[in-house]
Structures are given as structure tokens and as C-alpha cells.
Amino acid sequence: MTQKILVLSGDGIGKEIVAEALKVIEVLSSDFGLAVDLEYAEIGGAAYDVAGHPYPEATQKKAATADAILLGAVGGYEYEALPRELRPERGLLAIRADLDLFSNLRPAILNETLAGASSLRAEVVAGLDIMIVRELTGGIYFGQPRAIETNEKGERFAYNTMIYKESEIERIAHSAFKIAMQRDKRLCSVDKANVLEVSELWREVVIRVGADYPDVELTHMYVDNAAMQLVKAPKQFDVMVTGNLFGDILSDAAAMLTGSIGMLPSASLNAKGLGMYEPIHGSAPDIAGQNVANPLATIMSVSMMLRYSLDHVALADKIDRAVEKVLAQGYRTADIFEAGMKQVGTAEMGDAVVAALKA
């Protein structure tokens, strides 16, 4: 059966890194029997440029019929003066909400050949393998009311609303427990229940859902302590589950433990298995078009796509092994470069992964 992948290159370095991921998909199709059709659409600033909106109707229609979505990145300096509702990032939030992509999987895995690139000592991070499960369609990023207003004294003030329903917490908790069952059966739920009522509810519901997974060891940690523990003793964690805001911050912190944010993919899934796959880094407009961006996170996002949405686990494993081989051979983009290694550009790194797949 032929499956449909929607490709959204987006802005900044998005087009460059997605181009390398498409090289990998092409090889999997030509040499290993992957049957996919690729469709293309715009999102973010690129969509605003052509359609006047960061998530236009044409993209919505294609997204609704896709089996999986590959996304590059969104955002750019030239769009910062736009009204908030038209900025590129609103397109990203809109597609997540439109497709109900509530479960965001963010692995932080340290390839042993990159231990020296981490900002922490090698013995602290060697063997790191964490999965952060972030709730993605609720919380403070979507809560209403939200506004910037002016009071009777003429002073401006702003407010956002953090809100979670029991059903939203239940489904992300089930997602995290199921992933924990496939790993080391340890789940740490991160909240701020000593301060926030929404976190009190979060903890109560996670405990209740945990009763359905008696084999999983459930622990709880306040978000400030979790941030500290990630840089103090990160290998204590297996799976972490948390809300949208906390997950955004903690997953980026965990990314740097691995040496570079350019190395980490992500998956955003809905209840039907449709997923959007993207590197967790941004659009990096300052280096766009210079052939220096690291494409490995995007290539490994294709691996996650094959694993979680398209049911091609063996091909996902092939990609992972190819990336490991390329790193073992000493190929490095600028963000992970160390003395004695072979520094290459975006396209050259993609070519190296393709060669490793073909070998």
C-alpha cells in the first residue's frame, strides 16, 4: 500500500535540511521498497508569502489526508512585525491543534561518538537515553483568555491562561505510560503542584491513570527541580511526561546534553497515529542558505516517521544505523565539530548518510 507524506519545508534552514531528508526517502523508495507518494505545501512565513496566512486552507486540506507529515522549521526575522495571528509560529500551533497532535515525543539520546560535544562531562552523559513526552495542544499556549490590554491608569498589562481538562491529562498520561512500558518501565511526571492548581489536577490524574500500568514505576518532580536534575544527573530519567510549557523548556535543555540541538528529532502524534515529524531546532535564519545547518535531526525525524506512523520499523533501524556509521566515520557539521573530525556542510552530511544506507 502506498502511503502519503506531506512535506512542509517551511522557512529559514527548513528547505535545506528537508532536502537532505528527501534524499534518504528517495533511497529507501528506490533501493528498499518504501512505497510513498510525496505531496508539498507551505506553512509558516513561506505560506504567508504566497497565501497571506501561515496555515492556509490548501495546506489544511493536504494535511487532513496525509498519513504522515515531514516539517522543516518555521520563522524568520522578516515576519516579526506581522500581527501575532499571522506570524509563522501561529501556523505551527494551528496545524498541531487542527490535527489534534497532542502527544509530542522528544528523545534525548547521546551517540557515544559525540560525548565530547556535550557541555557536561562525558561520564555524566555517556549512555543518555531519555524520552520526554510533552502535551502539545493544551496548556498556556492555547488557553483562553489571553491578551495585552491597557488599564484605567494607561499602563499596559498582559495575561495568558494555563488550563488543562482531565481528559487532556488522561490521554497524554496514557501515551507516556505506554511508551514507558516499551522501555525501562520508569515514568517521571513533571509539574508545579506546590504552586499551581492546574498542576494539582495534573498530578491527581496521572496517579489515577498510573493504576492501569502497575508495572511502571511512577515518580513526580517539580519542574524547577527537574531542570536542575537534568543537568546534574540526567541518566536517572527514562521517560518524562509534562505539560506544554514545561515540556518545551525541559526538552530543549535535554537536547543540549546531547551536544547539539541539531541532533534531535521529534514526533507529534494524534490518537489515530497520524504524526508530524520535525527537528526540534528552529529555522535559524542567520545561517539559512549557507550549507552549514545540521540535517541529521531531520533525517532522524524520517526514522521516527517510519517507526511511529508508517509501520516500517526495519527501515527506521536502517536510518539510525546509517547515522551512527556516519558519525563513527568522523563526519561533523559545524555545530558538533571537534578537532580531528571531518567538517562537512548540510548537503555533504546528507550525501554521507545516503552512502551509508547504500553500503
Contacts in CASP RR format, 6 or more apart in sequence:
PFRMAT RR
TARGET T0000
AUTHOR 0000-0000-0000
METHOD contacts of the structure
MODEL  1
MTQKILVLSGDGIGKEIVAEALKVIEVLSSDFGLAVDLEYAEIGGAAYDV
AGHPYPEATQKKAATADAILLGAVGGYEYEALPRELRPERGLLAIRADLD
LFSNLRPAILNETLAGASSLRAEVVAGLDIMIVRELTGGIYFGQPRAIET
NEKGERFAYNTMIYKESEIERIAHSAFKIAMQRDKRLCSVDKANVLEVSE
LWREVVIRVGADYPDVELTHMYVDNAAMQLVKAPKQFDVMVTGNLFGDIL
SDAAAMLTGSIGMLPSASLNAKGLGMYEPIHGSAPDIAGQNVANPLATIM
SVSMMLRYSLDHVALADKIDRAVEKVLAQGYRTADIFEAGMKQVGTAEMG
DAVVAALKA
1 35 0 8 1.000
2 35 0 8 1.000
2 36 0 8 1.000
2 37 0 8 1.000
3 35 0 8 1.000
3 36 0 8 1.000
3 37 0 8 1.000
3 67 0 8 1.000
3 68 0 8 1.000
3 310 0 8 1.000
4 36 0 8 1.000
4 37 0 8 1.000
4 39 0 8 1.000
4 65 0 8 1.000
4 66 0 8 1.000
4 67 0 8 1.000
4 68 0 8 1.000
5 25 0 8 1.000
5 36 0 8 1.000
5 37 0 8 1.000
5 38 0 8 1.000
5 39 0 8 1.000
5 66 0 8 1.000
5 67 0 8 1.000
5 68 0 8 1.000
5 69 0 8 1.000
5 70 0 8 1.000
5 305 0 8 1.000
6 39 0 8 1.000
6 40 0 8 1.000
6 41 0 8 1.000
6 62 0 8 1.000
6 63 0 8 1.000
6 66 0 8 1.000
6 68 0 8 1.000
6 69 0 8 1.000
6 70 0 8 1.000
7 18 0 8 1.000
7 22 0 8 1.000
7 38 0 8 1.000
7 39 0 8 1.000
7 40 0 8 1.000
7 41 0 8 1.000
7 69 0 8 1.000
7 70 0 8 1.000
8 40 0 8 1.000
8 41 0 8 1.000
8 42 0 8 1.000
8 43 0 8 1.000
8 59 0 8 1.000
8 69 0 8 1.000
8 70 0 8 1.000
8 71 0 8 1.000
8 72 0 8 1.000
9 15 0 8 1.000
9 18 0 8 1.000
9 19 0 8 1.000
9 40 0 8 1.000
9 42 0 8 1.000
9 46 0 8 1.000
9 72 0 8 1.000
10 18 0 8 1.000
10 42 0 8 1.000
10 43 0 8 1.000
10 44 0 8 1.000
10 45 0 8 1.000
10 46 0 8 1.000
10 47 0 8 1.000
10 71 0 8 1.000
10 72 0 8 1.000
10 73 0 8 1.000
10 74 0 8 1.000
10 75 0 8 1.000
10 88 0 8 1.000
10 283 0 8 1.000
11 44 0 8 1.000
11 45 0 8 1.000
11 46 0 8 1.000
11 73 0 8 1.000
11 74 0 8 1.000
11 75 0 8 1.000
11 76 0 8 1.000
11 88 0 8 1.000
11 283 0 8 1.000
11 285 0 8 1.000
11 288 0 8 1.000
12 73 0 8 1.000
12 75 0 8 1.000
12 76 0 8 1.000
12 283 0 8 1.000
12 284 0 8 1.000
12 285 0 8 1.000
12 288 0 8 1.000
12 289 0 8 1.000
13 72 0 8 1.000
13 73 0 8 1.000
13 282 0 8 1.000
13 283 0 8 1.000
13 284 0 8 1.000
13 285 0 8 1.000
13 287 0 8 1.000
13 288 0 8 1.000
13 289 0 8 1.000
13 293 0 8 1.000
13 346 0 8 1.000
14 72 0 8 1.000
14 73 0 8 1.000
14 283 0 8 1.000
14 288 0 8 1.000
14 293 0 8 1.000
14 298 0 8 1.000
15 72 0 8 1.000
16 288 0 8 1.000
16 289 0 8 1.000
16 291 0 8 1.000
16 293 0 8 1.000
16 295 0 8 1.000
16 346 0 8 1.000
16 347 0 8 1.000
17 72 0 8 1.000
17 73 0 8 1.000
17 279 0 8 1.000
17 293 0 8 1.000
17 294 0 8 1.000
17 295 0 8 1.000
17 297 0 8 1.000
17 298 0 8 1.000
17 346 0 8 1.000
18 70 0 8 1.000
18 72 0 8 1.000
18 298 0 8 1.000
19 347 0 8 1.000
20 295 0 8 1.000
20 298 0 8 1.000
20 299 0 8 1.000
20 346 0 8 1.000
20 347 0 8 1.000
20 349 0 8 1.000
20 350 0 8 1.000
20 353 0 8 1.000
21 70 0 8 1.000
21 295 0 8 1.000
21 298 0 8 1.000
21 299 0 8 1.000
21 301 0 8 1.000
21 302 0 8 1.000
22 38 0 8 1.000
23 350 0 8 1.000
23 351 0 8 1.000
23 353 0 8 1.000
23 354 0 8 1.000
24 299 0 8 1.000
24 302 0 8 1.000
24 319 0 8 1.000
24 350 0 8 1.000
24 353 0 8 1.000
24 354 0 8 1.000
24 357 0 8 1.000
25 34 0 8 1.000
25 36 0 8 1.000
25 38 0 8 1.000
25 302 0 8 1.000
27 354 0 8 1.000
27 357 0 8 1.000
27 358 0 8 1.000
28 34 0 8 1.000
28 315 0 8 1.000
28 318 0 8 1.000
28 319 0 8 1.000
28 357 0 8 1.000
29 35 0 8 1.000
29 36 0 8 1.000
31 357 0 8 1.000
31 358 0 8 1.000
32 315 0 8 1.000
32 318 0 8 1.000
34 306 0 8 1.000
34 312 0 8 1.000
34 315 0 8 1.000
36 310 0 8 1.000
39 62 0 8 1.000
39 66 0 8 1.000
41 47 0 8 1.000
41 58 0 8 1.000
41 59 0 8 1.000
41 62 0 8 1.000
41 63 0 8 1.000
42 49 0 8 1.000
42 50 0 8 1.000
42 51 0 8 1.000
42 56 0 8 1.000
42 59 0 8 1.000
43 54 0 8 1.000
43 55 0 8 1.000
43 59 0 8 1.000
43 71 0 8 1.000
43 74 0 8 1.000
43 88 0 8 1.000
43 91 0 8 1.000
43 92 0 8 1.000
43 95 0 8 1.000
44 54 0 8 1.000
44 55 0 8 1.000
44 74 0 8 1.000
44 75 0 8 1.000
44 79 0 8 1.000
44 88 0 8 1.000
44 89 0 8 1.000
44 90 0 8 1.000
44 91 0 8 1.000
44 92 0 8 1.000
45 54 0 8 1.000
45 74 0 8 1.000
45 75 0 8 1.000
45 76 0 8 1.000
45 79 0 8 1.000
45 88 0 8 1.000
47 53 0 8 1.000
47 54 0 8 1.000
47 55 0 8 1.000
47 56 0 8 1.000
47 59 0 8 1.000
47 88 0 8 1.000
47 91 0 8 1.000
48 54 0 8 1.000
48 79 0 8 1.000
48 82 0 8 1.000
48 86 0 8 1.000
48 88 0 8 1.000
50 56 0 8 1.000
51 58 0 8 1.000
52 86 0 8 1.000
53 86 0 8 1.000
54 74 0 8 1.000
54 86 0 8 1.000
54 87 0 8 1.000
54 88 0 8 1.000
54 89 0 8 1.000
54 90 0 8 1.000
54 91 0 8 1.000
54 92 0 8 1.000
54 94 0 8 1.000
55 90 0 8 1.000
55 91 0 8 1.000
55 94 0 8 1.000
55 95 0 8 1.000
55 98 0 8 1.000
59 95 0 8 1.000
60 95 0 8 1.000
60 98 0 8 1.000
63 69 0 8 1.000
63 95 0 8 1.000
63 98 0 8 1.000
63 99 0 8 1.000
64 98 0 8 1.000
64 99 0 8 1.000
66 274 0 8 1.000
67 274 0 8 1.000
67 309 0 8 1.000
67 310 0 8 1.000
68 274 0 8 1.000
68 275 0 8 1.000
68 276 0 8 1.000
68 277 0 8 1.000
68 305 0 8 1.000
68 309 0 8 1.000
68 310 0 8 1.000
69 95 0 8 1.000
69 274 0 8 1.000
69 275 0 8 1.000
69 276 0 8 1.000
69 277 0 8 1.000
70 276 0 8 1.000
70 277 0 8 1.000
70 278 0 8 1.000
70 298 0 8 1.000
70 301 0 8 1.000
70 302 0 8 1.000
70 305 0 8 1.000
71 92 0 8 1.000
71 276 0 8 1.000
71 277 0 8 1.000
71 278 0 8 1.000
72 278 0 8 1.000
72 279 0 8 1.000
72 283 0 8 1.000
72 298 0 8 1.000
73 278 0 8 1.000
73 279 0 8 1.000
73 281 0 8 1.000
73 282 0 8 1.000
73 283 0 8 1.000
73 284 0 8 1.000
74 88 0 8 1.000
74 89 0 8 1.000
74 91 0 8 1.000
74 92 0 8 1.000
74 282 0 8 1.000
74 283 0 8 1.000
75 87 0 8 1.000
75 88 0 8 1.000
75 89 0 8 1.000
75 282 0 8 1.000
75 283 0 8 1.000
75 285 0 8 1.000
76 88 0 8 1.000
76 283 0 8 1.000
76 285 0 8 1.000
77 285 0 8 1.000
79 86 0 8 1.000
79 87 0 8 1.000
79 88 0 8 1.000
80 87 0 8 1.000
84 90 0 8 1.000
88 283 0 8 1.000
93 141 0 8 1.000
93 142 0 8 1.000
95 101 0 8 1.000
95 276 0 8 1.000
96 136 0 8 1.000
96 137 0 8 1.000
96 268 0 8 1.000
96 276 0 8 1.000
97 137 0 8 1.000
97 142 0 8 1.000
99 270 0 8 1.000
99 274 0 8 1.000
99 275 0 8 1.000
99 276 0 8 1.000
100 137 0 8 1.000
100 270 0 8 1.000
100 271 0 8 1.000
101 136 0 8 1.000
101 137 0 8 1.000
101 268 0 8 1.000
101 269 0 8 1.000
101 270 0 8 1.000
101 274 0 8 1.000
101 275 0 8 1.000
101 276 0 8 1.000
102 135 0 8 1.000
102 136 0 8 1.000
102 137 0 8 1.000
102 138 0 8 1.000
102 168 0 8 1.000
102 171 0 8 1.000
102 172 0 8 1.000
102 175 0 8 1.000
102 269 0 8 1.000
102 270 0 8 1.000
102 271 0 8 1.000
103 133 0 8 1.000
103 135 0 8 1.000
103 136 0 8 1.000
103 171 0 8 1.000
103 172 0 8 1.000
103 175 0 8 1.000
103 268 0 8 1.000
103 269 0 8 1.000
103 270 0 8 1.000
104 133 0 8 1.000
104 134 0 8 1.000
104 135 0 8 1.000
104 136 0 8 1.000
104 247 0 8 1.000
104 251 0 8 1.000
104 266 0 8 1.000
104 267 0 8 1.000
104 268 0 8 1.000
104 269 0 8 1.000
105 131 0 8 1.000
105 132 0 8 1.000
105 133 0 8 1.000
105 179 0 8 1.000
105 266 0 8 1.000
105 267 0 8 1.000
105 268 0 8 1.000
105 269 0 8 1.000
105 304 0 8 1.000
105 308 0 8 1.000
106 131 0 8 1.000
106 132 0 8 1.000
106 133 0 8 1.000
106 134 0 8 1.000
106 247 0 8 1.000
106 251 0 8 1.000
106 254 0 8 1.000
106 255 0 8 1.000
106 264 0 8 1.000
106 266 0 8 1.000
106 280 0 8 1.000
107 129 0 8 1.000
107 130 0 8 1.000
107 131 0 8 1.000
107 132 0 8 1.000
107 264 0 8 1.000
107 265 0 8 1.000
107 266 0 8 1.000
108 128 0 8 1.000
108 129 0 8 1.000
108 130 0 8 1.000
108 131 0 8 1.000
108 132 0 8 1.000
108 234 0 8 1.000
108 251 0 8 1.000
108 254 0 8 1.000
108 255 0 8 1.000
108 257 0 8 1.000
108 258 0 8 1.000
108 264 0 8 1.000
109 128 0 8 1.000
109 129 0 8 1.000
109 130 0 8 1.000
109 258 0 8 1.000
109 264 0 8 1.000
110 118 0 8 1.000
110 125 0 8 1.000
110 126 0 8 1.000
110 127 0 8 1.000
110 128 0 8 1.000
110 129 0 8 1.000
110 257 0 8 1.000
110 258 0 8 1.000
110 259 0 8 1.000
111 258 0 8 1.000
111 263 0 8 1.000
111 323 0 8 1.000
111 324 0 8 1.000
111 327 0 8 1.000
112 126 0 8 1.000
112 127 0 8 1.000
113 324 0 8 1.000
113 327 0 8 1.000
113 328 0 8 1.000
113 330 0 8 1.000
114 258 0 8 1.000
114 259 0 8 1.000
114 260 0 8 1.000
114 263 0 8 1.000
114 327 0 8 1.000
114 336 0 8 1.000
115 122 0 8 1.000
115 125 0 8 1.000
115 126 0 8 1.000
116 122 0 8 1.000
116 259 0 8 1.000
116 338 0 8 1.000
117 258 0 8 1.000
117 259 0 8 1.000
117 260 0 8 1.000
117 336 0 8 1.000
117 338 0 8 1.000
118 124 0 8 1.000
118 125 0 8 1.000
118 256 0 8 1.000
118 257 0 8 1.000
118 258 0 8 1.000
118 259 0 8 1.000
119 256 0 8 1.000
119 257 0 8 1.000
119 259 0 8 1.000
120 231 0 8 1.000
120 234 0 8 1.000
120 257 0 8 1.000
124 233 0 8 1.000
124 234 0 8 1.000
124 235 0 8 1.000
125 234 0 8 1.000
125 235 0 8 1.000
125 257 0 8 1.000
125 258 0 8 1.000
127 235 0 8 1.000
128 234 0 8 1.000
128 235 0 8 1.000
128 257 0 8 1.000
128 258 0 8 1.000
129 238 0 8 1.000
130 234 0 8 1.000
130 237 0 8 1.000
130 238 0 8 1.000
130 239 0 8 1.000
130 240 0 8 1.000
130 254 0 8 1.000
131 179 0 8 1.000
131 183 0 8 1.000
131 238 0 8 1.000
131 239 0 8 1.000
131 240 0 8 1.000
132 239 0 8 1.000
132 240 0 8 1.000
132 241 0 8 1.000
132 242 0 8 1.000
132 247 0 8 1.000
132 250 0 8 1.000
132 251 0 8 1.000
132 254 0 8 1.000
133 172 0 8 1.000
133 175 0 8 1.000
133 176 0 8 1.000
133 179 0 8 1.000
133 239 0 8 1.000
133 240 0 8 1.000
133 241 0 8 1.000
133 242 0 8 1.000
134 241 0 8 1.000
134 242 0 8 1.000
134 243 0 8 1.000
134 244 0 8 1.000
134 246 0 8 1.000
134 247 0 8 1.000
134 248 0 8 1.000
134 251 0 8 1.000
135 164 0 8 1.000
135 168 0 8 1.000
135 169 0 8 1.000
135 172 0 8 1.000
135 241 0 8 1.000
135 242 0 8 1.000
135 243 0 8 1.000
135 244 0 8 1.000
135 247 0 8 1.000
136 244 0 8 1.000
136 268 0 8 1.000
137 168 0 8 1.000
137 244 0 8 1.000
138 163 0 8 1.000
138 164 0 8 1.000
138 168 0 8 1.000
138 243 0 8 1.000
138 244 0 8 1.000
139 162 0 8 1.000
139 163 0 8 1.000
139 164 0 8 1.000
139 198 0 8 1.000
139 243 0 8 1.000
139 244 0 8 1.000
139 245 0 8 1.000
140 160 0 8 1.000
140 161 0 8 1.000
140 162 0 8 1.000
140 163 0 8 1.000
140 244 0 8 1.000
140 245 0 8 1.000
141 244 0 8 1.000
141 245 0 8 1.000
142 244 0 8 1.000
143 160 0 8 1.000
143 161 0 8 1.000
143 162 0 8 1.000
143 163 0 8 1.000
144 161 0 8 1.000
144 163 0 8 1.000
145 159 0 8 1.000
145 161 0 8 1.000
146 159 0 8 1.000
146 160 0 8 1.000
146 161 0 8 1.000
147 158 0 8 1.000
147 159 0 8 1.000
148 156 0 8 1.000
148 157 0 8 1.000
148 158 0 8 1.000
149 156 0 8 1.000
149 157 0 8 1.000
149 158 0 8 1.000
150 156 0 8 1.000
150 157 0 8 1.000
151 157 0 8 1.000
162 196 0 8 1.000
162 198 0 8 1.000
162 245 0 8 1.000
163 198 0 8 1.000
164 198 0 8 1.000
164 201 0 8 1.000
164 202 0 8 1.000
164 243 0 8 1.000
166 201 0 8 1.000
166 205 0 8 1.000
169 201 0 8 1.000
169 202 0 8 1.000
169 205 0 8 1.000
169 206 0 8 1.000
169 209 0 8 1.000
170 205 0 8 1.000
170 208 0 8 1.000
170 209 0 8 1.000
171 271 0 8 1.000
172 241 0 8 1.000
172 243 0 8 1.000
173 189 0 8 1.000
173 205 0 8 1.000
173 206 0 8 1.000
173 209 0 8 1.000
173 210 0 8 1.000
173 241 0 8 1.000
174 209 0 8 1.000
174 212 0 8 1.000
175 241 0 8 1.000
175 269 0 8 1.000
176 187 0 8 1.000
176 189 0 8 1.000
176 239 0 8 1.000
176 241 0 8 1.000
177 187 0 8 1.000
177 209 0 8 1.000
177 210 0 8 1.000
177 212 0 8 1.000
177 213 0 8 1.000
177 216 0 8 1.000
179 239 0 8 1.000
180 186 0 8 1.000
180 187 0 8 1.000
180 213 0 8 1.000
180 216 0 8 1.000
180 238 0 8 1.000
180 239 0 8 1.000
181 213 0 8 1.000
181 215 0 8 1.000
181 216 0 8 1.000
183 238 0 8 1.000
183 239 0 8 1.000
184 238 0 8 1.000
184 239 0 8 1.000
185 215 0 8 1.000
185 216 0 8 1.000
185 217 0 8 1.000
185 238 0 8 1.000
186 216 0 8 1.000
186 217 0 8 1.000
186 219 0 8 1.000
186 237 0 8 1.000
186 238 0 8 1.000
186 239 0 8 1.000
187 216 0 8 1.000
187 217 0 8 1.000
187 218 0 8 1.000
187 219 0 8 1.000
187 238 0 8 1.000
187 239 0 8 1.000
187 240 0 8 1.000
187 241 0 8 1.000
188 218 0 8 1.000
188 219 0 8 1.000
188 220 0 8 1.000
188 221 0 8 1.000
188 226 0 8 1.000
188 237 0 8 1.000
188 238 0 8 1.000
188 239 0 8 1.000
188 240 0 8 1.000
188 241 0 8 1.000
189 202 0 8 1.000
189 203 0 8 1.000
189 206 0 8 1.000
189 218 0 8 1.000
189 219 0 8 1.000
189 220 0 8 1.000
189 221 0 8 1.000
189 240 0 8 1.000
189 241 0 8 1.000
189 242 0 8 1.000
190 220 0 8 1.000
190 221 0 8 1.000
190 222 0 8 1.000
190 223 0 8 1.000
190 226 0 8 1.000
190 240 0 8 1.000
190 241 0 8 1.000
190 242 0 8 1.000
190 243 0 8 1.000
190 246 0 8 1.000
190 247 0 8 1.000
190 250 0 8 1.000
191 199 0 8 1.000
191 202 0 8 1.000
191 203 0 8 1.000
191 220 0 8 1.000
191 221 0 8 1.000
191 222 0 8 1.000
191 223 0 8 1.000
191 242 0 8 1.000
191 243 0 8 1.000
191 246 0 8 1.000
192 199 0 8 1.000
192 222 0 8 1.000
192 223 0 8 1.000
192 224 0 8 1.000
192 246 0 8 1.000
193 199 0 8 1.000
193 200 0 8 1.000
193 202 0 8 1.000
193 203 0 8 1.000
193 220 0 8 1.000
193 222 0 8 1.000
194 222 0 8 1.000
202 243 0 8 1.000
203 220 0 8 1.000
206 218 0 8 1.000
206 220 0 8 1.000
206 241 0 8 1.000
207 218 0 8 1.000
210 216 0 8 1.000
210 218 0 8 1.000
221 229 0 8 1.000
223 242 0 8 1.000
223 246 0 8 1.000
223 249 0 8 1.000
223 250 0 8 1.000
226 240 0 8 1.000
226 242 0 8 1.000
226 246 0 8 1.000
226 250 0 8 1.000
227 249 0 8 1.000
227 250 0 8 1.000
227 253 0 8 1.000
229 236 0 8 1.000
229 237 0 8 1.000
230 237 0 8 1.000
230 250 0 8 1.000
230 253 0 8 1.000
230 254 0 8 1.000
230 257 0 8 1.000
231 253 0 8 1.000
231 257 0 8 1.000
234 254 0 8 1.000
234 257 0 8 1.000
240 250 0 8 1.000
242 250 0 8 1.000
251 266 0 8 1.000
251 280 0 8 1.000
252 261 0 8 1.000
252 280 0 8 1.000
255 261 0 8 1.000
255 262 0 8 1.000
255 263 0 8 1.000
255 264 0 8 1.000
255 280 0 8 1.000
258 264 0 8 1.000
259 336 0 8 1.000
260 294 0 8 1.000
260 335 0 8 1.000
260 336 0 8 1.000
261 280 0 8 1.000
261 281 0 8 1.000
261 297 0 8 1.000
261 335 0 8 1.000
262 279 0 8 1.000
262 280 0 8 1.000
262 281 0 8 1.000
262 294 0 8 1.000
262 296 0 8 1.000
262 297 0 8 1.000
262 335 0 8 1.000
262 336 0 8 1.000
263 294 0 8 1.000
263 296 0 8 1.000
263 297 0 8 1.000
263 300 0 8 1.000
263 336 0 8 1.000
264 279 0 8 1.000
264 280 0 8 1.000
264 281 0 8 1.000
264 297 0 8 1.000
264 300 0 8 1.000
265 277 0 8 1.000
265 278 0 8 1.000
265 279 0 8 1.000
265 280 0 8 1.000
265 297 0 8 1.000
265 298 0 8 1.000
265 300 0 8 1.000
265 301 0 8 1.000
265 303 0 8 1.000
265 304 0 8 1.000
266 277 0 8 1.000
266 278 0 8 1.000
266 279 0 8 1.000
266 280 0 8 1.000
266 301 0 8 1.000
266 304 0 8 1.000
267 275 0 8 1.000
267 276 0 8 1.000
267 277 0 8 1.000
267 301 0 8 1.000
267 304 0 8 1.000
267 305 0 8 1.000
267 308 0 8 1.000
267 309 0 8 1.000
268 275 0 8 1.000
268 276 0 8 1.000
268 277 0 8 1.000
268 278 0 8 1.000
269 275 0 8 1.000
269 308 0 8 1.000
269 309 0 8 1.000
273 308 0 8 1.000
273 309 0 8 1.000
274 309 0 8 1.000
275 305 0 8 1.000
275 308 0 8 1.000
275 309 0 8 1.000
277 301 0 8 1.000
277 302 0 8 1.000
277 304 0 8 1.000
277 305 0 8 1.000
277 309 0 8 1.000
278 298 0 8 1.000
278 301 0 8 1.000
279 297 0 8 1.000
279 298 0 8 1.000
279 301 0 8 1.000
280 297 0 8 1.000
281 297 0 8 1.000
284 293 0 8 1.000
287 293 0 8 1.000
291 345 0 8 1.000
291 346 0 8 1.000
291 347 0 8 1.000
292 333 0 8 1.000
292 334 0 8 1.000
292 345 0 8 1.000
292 346 0 8 1.000
293 333 0 8 1.000
293 346 0 8 1.000
294 333 0 8 1.000
294 334 0 8 1.000
294 335 0 8 1.000
294 336 0 8 1.000
294 346 0 8 1.000
294 349 0 8 1.000
295 333 0 8 1.000
295 346 0 8 1.000
295 349 0 8 1.000
295 350 0 8 1.000
296 323 0 8 1.000
296 333 0 8 1.000
296 349 0 8 1.000
296 353 0 8 1.000
299 319 0 8 1.000
299 323 0 8 1.000
299 350 0 8 1.000
299 353 0 8 1.000
300 319 0 8 1.000
300 320 0 8 1.000
300 323 0 8 1.000
302 319 0 8 1.000
303 316 0 8 1.000
303 319 0 8 1.000
303 320 0 8 1.000
303 323 0 8 1.000
304 316 0 8 1.000
306 312 0 8 1.000
306 313 0 8 1.000
306 315 0 8 1.000
306 316 0 8 1.000
306 319 0 8 1.000
307 313 0 8 1.000
307 316 0 8 1.000
318 357 0 8 1.000
319 353 0 8 1.000
319 357 0 8 1.000
321 356 0 8 1.000
322 353 0 8 1.000
322 356 0 8 1.000
322 357 0 8 1.000
323 353 0 8 1.000
323 356 0 8 1.000
325 356 0 8 1.000
325 359 0 8 1.000
326 349 0 8 1.000
326 352 0 8 1.000
326 353 0 8 1.000
326 356 0 8 1.000
329 342 0 8 1.000
329 352 0 8 1.000
329 356 0 8 1.000
330 341 0 8 1.000
330 342 0 8 1.000
331 341 0 8 1.000
331 342 0 8 1.000
331 344 0 8 1.000
331 348 0 8 1.000
331 349 0 8 1.000
331 352 0 8 1.000
332 338 0 8 1.000
332 341 0 8 1.000
332 342 0 8 1.000
332 343 0 8 1.000
332 344 0 8 1.000
333 343 0 8 1.000
333 344 0 8 1.000
333 345 0 8 1.000
333 346 0 8 1.000
333 349 0 8 1.000
334 343 0 8 1.000
334 345 0 8 1.000
337 343 0 8 1.000
344 352 0 8 1.000
END
